[in-house]
């Protein structure tokens, strides 16, 4: 079971996403992935949120770490 700090962190991320929904709608998939990963979501969670495969998210994340995005 997650601890209180983890739950609060996740709620903060969800509130951020809700408050920035209009701005996030205009981002590319790659930009959305970067934003969500920055909020602490896992590749699997990001994939579910944006409707892509976990492999796609992992690939984009890997390219971003290598500076190719």
N, C-alpha and C positions, 0 to 999 in steps of 0.2 A: 504494500500500500504506500502511495506517495506521501511524503511528509508535507507539512503545511507550507513550507517555503517553495517547494516545487509546484504546489497547487496555485499559490499566489502568483508565481512567475508565469504560469500558463494562462491564468486569468488576465494578467496584465497584457500579455501578448494578444489575447483574443479581443480585449477592449481596444488596444491599439489598431488591430485590423478592422474592427467595426467602425472606429472613428475615421479611418483613412480609406474606407471602401471606394470612394469615388476616384481618388488619386491612384490607388492600386489597380483599378480596372483598366487604366490606360497603359500599364506597364507590359513589357514583353514577358514571355514565360521565364526567360533567363533572369530578368530583373525581379520577378515575383519570387523565384527560387532564392535569390540572394537575400531578399528582404525577409522571407520566412526563416531561412537558415540563420540569419542574424538574430532572429527572435528566439532561437533555440529549438526550433522544430526539427525532428529527424527527417531523413530522406523519405522514409515511408509516410510520415505524416504530411510532408510537403506534397508528395505525389497524390495523396488522397484529396488534399485541399484544392490543388490546381487541375486535377483530372489527367495527370500524366503517369507514366510508369515510374517505379522506383529506379529502374535502370537509367531512364532519361534524366531524372533528377541527380543521380549519382554522377552521371557523365558531365552534366553542366557544372556541378559542384567541383569536380576534379579539374575541369578546364579552367574554372575561375581561380582555383588554388595555384595553377600553373601560370596564371596571368594571361590566358588566351581569350578572355571575354571582355 
